[in-house]
């Protein structure tokens, strides 16, 4: 897996958050979101 890390000045990070951009997620949070999405897709497909 490839990891990308971005370092922003605090002011720019604050402006991005105010604009509605999500805060960085941990790998565990990303994995949980993927699992939830896949579960929902399986339900929708009827399997």
mmCIF file as gemmi writes it, N, C-alpha and C atoms, coordinates in Angstrom:
data_model
loop_
_atom_site.group_PDB
_atom_site.id
_atom_site.type_symbol
_atom_site.label_atom_id
_atom_site.label_alt_id
_atom_site.label_comp_id
_atom_site.label_asym_id
_atom_site.label_entity_id
_atom_site.label_seq_id
_atom_site.pdbx_PDB_ins_code
_atom_site.Cartn_x
_atom_site.Cartn_y
_atom_site.Cartn_z
_atom_site.occupancy
_atom_site.B_iso_or_equiv
_atom_site.pdbx_formal_charge
_atom_site.auth_seq_id
_atom_site.auth_asym_id
_atom_site.pdbx_PDB_model_num
ATOM 1 N N . UNK Axp A 1 ? 0.856 -1.165 0 1 0 ? 1 A 1
ATOM 2 C CA . UNK Axp A 1 ? 0 0 0 1 0 ? 1 A 1
ATOM 3 C C . UNK Axp A 1 ? 0.905 1.233 0 1 0 ? 1 A 1
ATOM 4 N N . UNK Axp A 2 ? 0.489 2.243 -0.692 1 0 ? 2 A 1
ATOM 5 C CA . UNK Axp A 2 ? 1.217 3.498 -0.755 1 0 ? 2 A 1
ATOM 6 C C . UNK Axp A 2 ? 0.584 4.485 0.212 1 0 ? 2 A 1
ATOM 7 N N . UNK Axp A 3 ? 1.423 5.203 0.923 1 0 ? 3 A 1
ATOM 8 C CA . UNK Axp A 3 ? 0.947 6.221 1.855 1 0 ? 3 A 1
ATOM 9 C C . UNK Axp A 3 ? 1.349 7.589 1.32 1 0 ? 3 A 1
ATOM 10 N N . UNK Axp A 4 ? 0.4 8.513 1.347 1 0 ? 4 A 1
ATOM 11 C CA . UNK Axp A 4 ? 0.674 9.891 0.949 1 0 ? 4 A 1
ATOM 12 C C . UNK Axp A 4 ? 0.407 10.77 2.153 1 0 ? 4 A 1
ATOM 13 N N . UNK Axp A 5 ? 1.377 11.575 2.502 1 0 ? 5 A 1
ATOM 14 C CA . UNK Axp A 5 ? 1.216 12.48 3.638 1 0 ? 5 A 1
ATOM 15 C C . UNK Axp A 5 ? 1.432 13.903 3.135 1 0 ? 5 A 1
ATOM 16 N N . UNK Axp A 6 ? 0.524 14.778 3.525 1 0 ? 6 A 1
ATOM 17 C CA . UNK Axp A 6 ? 0.595 16.179 3.12 1 0 ? 6 A 1
ATOM 18 C C . UNK Axp A 6 ? 0.761 17.024 4.371 1 0 ? 6 A 1
ATOM 19 N N . UNK Axp A 7 ? 1.706 17.912 4.344 1 0 ? 7 A 1
ATOM 20 C CA . UNK Axp A 7 ? 1.906 18.84 5.451 1 0 ? 7 A 1
ATOM 21 C C . UNK Axp A 7 ? 1.494 20.234 4.971 1 0 ? 7 A 1
ATOM 22 N N . UNK Axp A 8 ? 0.539 20.815 5.694 1 0 ? 8 A 1
ATOM 23 C CA . UNK Axp A 8 ? 0.033 22.148 5.349 1 0 ? 8 A 1
ATOM 24 C C . UNK Axp A 8 ? 0.288 23.102 6.499 1 0 ? 8 A 1
ATOM 25 N N . UNK Axp A 9 ? 0.471 24.363 6.184 1 0 ? 9 A 1
ATOM 26 C CA . UNK Axp A 9 ? 0.512 25.356 7.259 1 0 ? 9 A 1
ATOM 27 C C . UNK Axp A 9 ? -0.827 25.331 8.006 1 0 ? 9 A 1
ATOM 28 N N . UNK Axp A 10 ? -0.797 25.595 9.293 1 0 ? 10 A 1
ATOM 29 C CA . UNK Axp A 10 ? -2.011 25.535 10.104 1 0 ? 10 A 1
ATOM 30 C C . UNK Axp A 10 ? -3.14 26.393 9.535 1 0 ? 10 A 1
ATOM 31 N N . UNK Axp A 11 ? -2.809 27.584 9.071 1 0 ? 11 A 1
ATOM 32 C CA . UNK Axp A 11 ? -3.843 28.482 8.544 1 0 ? 11 A 1
ATOM 33 C C . UNK Axp A 11 ? -4.526 27.87 7.321 1 0 ? 11 A 1
ATOM 34 N N . UNK Axp A 12 ? -3.749 27.275 6.436 1 0 ? 12 A 1
ATOM 35 C CA . UNK Axp A 12 ? -4.327 26.664 5.245 1 0 ? 12 A 1
ATOM 36 C C . UNK Axp A 12 ? -5.167 25.441 5.608 1 0 ? 12 A 1
ATOM 37 N N . UNK Axp A 13 ? -4.704 24.639 6.543 1 0 ? 13 A 1
ATOM 38 C CA . UNK Axp A 13 ? -5.48 23.479 6.997 1 0 ? 13 A 1
ATOM 39 C C . UNK Axp A 13 ? -6.806 23.929 7.603 1 0 ? 13 A 1
ATOM 40 N N . UNK Axp A 14 ? -6.769 25.007 8.371 1 0 ? 14 A 1
ATOM 41 C CA . UNK Axp A 14 ? -7.992 25.546 8.976 1 0 ? 14 A 1
ATOM 42 C C . UNK Axp A 14 ? -8.963 26.017 7.89 1 0 ? 14 A 1
ATOM 43 N N . UNK Axp A 15 ? -8.458 26.712 6.888 1 0 ? 15 A 1
ATOM 44 C CA . UNK Axp A 15 ? -9.317 27.185 5.797 1 0 ? 15 A 1
ATOM 45 C C . UNK Axp A 15 ? -9.912 26.009 5.027 1 0 ? 15 A 1
ATOM 46 N N . UNK Axp A 16 ? -9.134 24.962 4.816 1 0 ? 16 A 1
ATOM 47 C CA . UNK Axp A 16 ? -9.641 23.782 4.116 1 0 ? 16 A 1
ATOM 48 C C . UNK Axp A 16 ? -10.77 23.132 4.913 1 0 ? 16 A 1
ATOM 49 N N . UNK Axp A 17 ? -10.597 23.047 6.218 1 0 ? 17 A 1
ATOM 50 C CA . UNK Axp A 17 ? -11.635 22.476 7.072 1 0 ? 17 A 1
ATOM 51 C C . UNK Axp A 17 ? -12.895 23.334 7.032 1 0 ? 17 A 1
ATOM 52 N N . UNK Axp A 18 ? -12.728 24.65 7.101 1 0 ? 18 A 1
ATOM 53 C CA . UNK Axp A 18 ? -13.877 25.559 7.031 1 0 ? 18 A 1
ATOM 54 C C . UNK Axp A 18 ? -14.608 25.423 5.704 1 0 ? 18 A 1
ATOM 55 N N . UNK Axp A 19 ? -13.873 25.108 4.639 1 0 ? 19 A 1
ATOM 56 C CA . UNK Axp A 19 ? -14.469 24.976 3.313 1 0 ? 19 A 1
ATOM 57 C C . UNK Axp A 19 ? -15.18 23.636 3.143 1 0 ? 19 A 1
ATOM 58 N N . UNK Axp A 20 ? -15.083 22.777 4.157 1 0 ? 20 A 1
ATOM 59 C CA . UNK Axp A 20 ? -15.804 21.521 4.101 1 0 ? 20 A 1
ATOM 60 C C . UNK Axp A 20 ? -14.968 20.322 3.697 1 0 ? 20 A 1
ATOM 61 N N . UNK Axp A 21 ? -13.674 20.509 3.517 1 0 ? 21 A 1
ATOM 62 C CA . UNK Axp A 21 ? -12.829 19.366 3.197 1 0 ? 21 A 1
ATOM 63 C C . UNK Axp A 21 ? -12.653 18.514 4.442 1 0 ? 21 A 1
ATOM 64 N N . UNK Axp A 22 ? -12.689 17.203 4.28 1 0 ? 22 A 1
ATOM 65 C CA . UNK Axp A 22 ? -12.592 16.335 5.455 1 0 ? 22 A 1
ATOM 66 C C . UNK Axp A 22 ? -11.195 16.373 6.079 1 0 ? 22 A 1
ATOM 67 N N . UNK Axp A 23 ? -11.154 16.134 7.362 1 0 ? 23 A 1
ATOM 68 C CA . UNK Axp A 23 ? -9.874 16.019 8.056 1 0 ? 23 A 1
ATOM 69 C C . UNK Axp A 23 ? -9.249 14.686 7.662 1 0 ? 23 A 1
ATOM 70 N N . UNK Axp A 24 ? -7.897 14.567 7.691 1 0 ? 24 A 1
ATOM 71 C CA . UNK Axp A 24 ? -7.27 13.279 7.362 1 0 ? 24 A 1
ATOM 72 C C . UNK Axp A 24 ? -7.818 12.159 8.236 1 0 ? 24 A 1
ATOM 73 N N . UNK Axp A 25 ? -8.016 11.011 7.637 1 0 ? 25 A 1
ATOM 74 C CA . UNK Axp A 25 ? -8.536 9.842 8.345 1 0 ? 25 A 1
ATOM 75 C C . UNK Axp A 25 ? -7.388 8.877 8.62 1 0 ? 25 A 1
ATOM 76 N N . UNK Axp A 26 ? -7.538 8.12 9.692 1 0 ? 26 A 1
ATOM 77 C CA . UNK Axp A 26 ? -6.541 7.106 10.005 1 0 ? 26 A 1
ATOM 78 C C . UNK Axp A 26 ? -6.757 5.911 9.076 1 0 ? 26 A 1
ATOM 79 N N . UNK Axp A 27 ? -5.742 5.068 8.898 1 0 ? 27 A 1
ATOM 80 C CA . UNK Axp A 27 ? -5.938 3.866 8.082 1 0 ? 27 A 1
ATOM 81 C C . UNK Axp A 27 ? -7.078 2.99 8.596 1 0 ? 27 A 1
ATOM 82 N N . UNK Axp A 28 ? -7.256 2.941 9.902 1 0 ? 28 A 1
ATOM 83 C CA . UNK Axp A 28 ? -8.343 2.148 10.473 1 0 ? 28 A 1
ATOM 84 C C . UNK Axp A 28 ? -9.705 2.721 10.093 1 0 ? 28 A 1
ATOM 85 N N . UNK Axp A 29 ? -9.826 4.05 10.111 1 0 ? 29 A 1
ATOM 86 C CA . UNK Axp A 29 ? -11.089 4.682 9.731 1 0 ? 29 A 1
ATOM 87 C C . UNK Axp A 29 ? -11.384 4.455 8.251 1 0 ? 29 A 1
ATOM 88 N N . UNK Axp A 30 ? -10.377 4.531 7.422 1 0 ? 30 A 1
ATOM 89 C CA . UNK Axp A 30 ? -10.55 4.292 5.995 1 0 ? 30 A 1
ATOM 90 C C . UNK Axp A 30 ? -11.001 2.852 5.762 1 0 ? 30 A 1
ATOM 91 N N . UNK Axp A 31 ? -10.352 1.915 6.432 1 0 ? 31 A 1
ATOM 92 C CA . UNK Axp A 31 ? -10.72 0.511 6.304 1 0 ? 31 A 1
ATOM 93 C C . UNK Axp A 31 ? -12.157 0.272 6.733 1 0 ? 31 A 1
ATOM 94 N N . UNK Axp A 32 ? -12.569 0.893 7.823 1 0 ? 32 A 1
ATOM 95 C CA . UNK Axp A 32 ? -13.944 0.749 8.307 1 0 ? 32 A 1
ATOM 96 C C . UNK Axp A 32 ? -14.936 1.312 7.29 1 0 ? 32 A 1
ATOM 97 N N . UNK Axp A 33 ? -14.615 2.433 6.682 1 0 ? 33 A 1
ATOM 98 C CA . UNK Axp A 33 ? -15.494 3.017 5.666 1 0 ? 33 A 1
ATOM 99 C C . UNK Axp A 33 ? -15.607 2.112 4.448 1 0 ? 33 A 1
ATOM 100 N N . UNK Axp A 34 ? -14.495 1.532 4.028 1 0 ? 34 A 1
ATOM 101 C CA . UNK Axp A 34 ? -14.507 0.616 2.885 1 0 ? 34 A 1
ATOM 102 C C . UNK Axp A 34 ? -15.354 -0.608 3.206 1 0 ? 34 A 1
ATOM 103 N N . UNK Axp A 35 ? -15.161 -1.171 4.397 1 0 ? 35 A 1
ATOM 104 C CA . UNK Axp A 35 ? -15.945 -2.346 4.808 1 0 ? 35 A 1
ATOM 105 C C . UNK Axp A 35 ? -17.433 -2.033 4.819 1 0 ? 35 A 1
ATOM 106 N N . UNK Axp A 36 ? -17.799 -0.872 5.355 1 0 ? 36 A 1
ATOM 107 C CA . UNK Axp A 36 ? -19.213 -0.489 5.408 1 0 ? 36 A 1
ATOM 108 C C . UNK Axp A 36 ? -19.78 -0.322 3.998 1 0 ? 36 A 1
ATOM 109 N N . UNK Axp A 37 ? -19.016 0.275 3.111 1 0 ? 37 A 1
ATOM 110 C CA . UNK Axp A 37 ? -19.454 0.457 1.73 1 0 ? 37 A 1
ATOM 111 C C . UNK Axp A 37 ? -19.669 -0.894 1.056 1 0 ? 37 A 1
ATOM 112 N N . UNK Axp A 38 ? -18.732 -1.79 1.217 1 0 ? 38 A 1
ATOM 113 C CA . UNK Axp A 38 ? -18.853 -3.117 0.601 1 0 ? 38 A 1
ATOM 114 C C . UNK Axp A 38 ? -20.05 -3.878 1.155 1 0 ? 38 A 1
ATOM 115 N N . UNK Axp A 39 ? -20.275 -3.775 2.448 1 0 ? 39 A 1
ATOM 116 C CA . UNK Axp A 39 ? -21.438 -4.431 3.053 1 0 ? 39 A 1
ATOM 117 C C . UNK Axp A 39 ? -22.727 -3.888 2.454 1 0 ? 39 A 1
ATOM 118 N N . UNK Axp A 40 ? -22.807 -2.586 2.316 1 0 ? 40 A 1
ATOM 119 C CA . UNK Axp A 40 ? -23.994 -1.962 1.746 1 0 ? 40 A 1
ATOM 120 C C . UNK Axp A 40 ? -24.185 -2.376 0.296 1 0 ? 40 A 1
ATOM 121 N N . UNK Axp A 41 ? -23.111 -2.465 -0.465 1 0 ? 41 A 1
ATOM 122 C CA . UNK Axp A 41 ? -23.208 -2.882 -1.861 1 0 ? 41 A 1
ATOM 123 C C . UNK Axp A 41 ? -23.708 -4.321 -1.97 1 0 ? 41 A 1
ATOM 124 N N . UNK Axp A 42 ? -23.24 -5.183 -1.067 1 0 ? 42 A 1
ATOM 125 C CA . UNK Axp A 42 ? -23.716 -6.579 -1.062 1 0 ? 42 A 1
ATOM 126 C C . UNK Axp A 42 ? -25.205 -6.649 -0.739 1 0 ? 42 A 1
ATOM 127 N N . UNK Axp A 43 ? -25.636 -5.849 0.23 1 0 ? 43 A 1
ATOM 128 C CA . UNK Axp A 43 ? -27.065 -5.823 0.58 1 0 ? 43 A 1
ATOM 129 C C . UNK Axp A 43 ? -27.904 -5.357 -0.599 1 0 ? 43 A 1
ATOM 130 N N . UNK Axp A 44 ? -27.434 -4.299 -1.256 1 0 ? 44 A 1
ATOM 131 C CA . UNK Axp A 44 ? -28.174 -3.741 -2.386 1 0 ? 44 A 1
ATOM 132 C C . UNK Axp A 44 ? -28.251 -4.74 -3.547 1 0 ? 44 A 1
ATOM 133 N N . UNK Axp A 45 ? -27.203 -5.558 -3.686 1 0 ? 45 A 1
ATOM 134 C CA . UNK Axp A 45 ? -27.181 -6.556 -4.766 1 0 ? 45 A 1
ATOM 135 C C . UNK Axp A 45 ? -27.984 -7.803 -4.399 1 0 ? 45 A 1
ATOM 136 N N . UNK Axp A 46 ? -28.359 -7.9 -3.123 1 0 ? 46 A 1
ATOM 137 C CA . UNK Axp A 46 ? -29.168 -9.023 -2.696 1 0 ? 46 A 1
ATOM 138 C C . UNK Axp A 46 ? -28.383 -10.279 -2.375 1 0 ? 46 A 1
ATOM 139 N N . UNK Axp A 47 ? -27.097 -10.132 -2.124 1 0 ? 47 A 1
ATOM 140 C CA . UNK Axp A 47 ? -26.311 -11.338 -1.786 1 0 ? 47 A 1
ATOM 141 C C . UNK Axp A 47 ? -25.962 -11.383 -0.323 1 0 ? 47 A 1
